[in-house]
Amino acid sequence: MVNKDVCIGCGACVSMCPVGAIKFGADGKAEINPDICIKCKTCEGVCPVSAIKIKED
């Protein structure tokens, strides 16, 4: 869901996630908890480098 090679760790997705499903990993990159994520795609829209792609099940 998060392309770690592209993520710049800016935090835009973390602050905008309505359910708190995104945190920073030890590498300083975003990580999405799939058990919490509601697939609203807000994070996709706010990511300035398009590092996030939400897959529909």
C-alpha positions as a printed Julia matrix, in Angstrom:
57×3 Matrix{Float64}:
   0.0    0.0    0.0
   2.9    2.39   0.74
   5.8    2.47  -1.69
   8.66   2.89   0.78
  11.06   3.83  -2.01
   8.89   6.85  -2.84
   7.6    7.88   0.62
   9.39  10.96   1.96
   7.99  10.7    5.5
   6.26  14.09   5.36
   3.34  12.99   7.56
   0.53  14.39   5.42
  -1.19  11.01   5.32
  -0.78  10.45   9.05
  -2.45  13.72   9.94
  -5.3   13.33   7.45
  -6.31   9.7    8.08
  -9.79   9.84   9.65
  -9.38   6.55  11.52
  -5.72   6.71  12.59
  -4.67   3.77  10.44
  -1.34   5.3    9.4
   1.74   5.53  11.6
   5.44   6.03  10.99
   7.57   2.9   11.01
  11.08   2.65  12.45
  12.4    3.68   9.03
  10.51   6.99   9.19
   8.16   5.96   6.4
   4.39   5.63   6.53
   2.82   2.28   7.37
  -0.89   1.54   6.97
  -2.61  -0.88   9.32
  -4.96  -2.84   7.03
  -7.09  -3.92  10.0
  -8.01  -0.28  10.7
  -7.96   1.22   7.19
 -11.44   1.94   5.78
 -10.13   2.46   2.22
 -11.42   6.03   1.99
  -8.34   6.96  -0.09
  -7.83  10.27   1.69
  -4.16   9.39   2.09
  -3.78   8.83  -1.66
  -5.1   12.3   -2.31
  -2.85  14.11   0.17
   0.42  12.3   -0.55
   2.61  14.8   -2.41
   4.7   12.08  -4.04
   1.95   9.52  -4.8
   3.57   6.89  -2.61
   0.23   5.44  -1.48
  -2.1    3.24  -3.48
  -5.13   1.71  -1.77
  -6.16  -1.61  -3.26
  -9.81  -2.59  -3.23
 -10.46  -6.14  -2.05
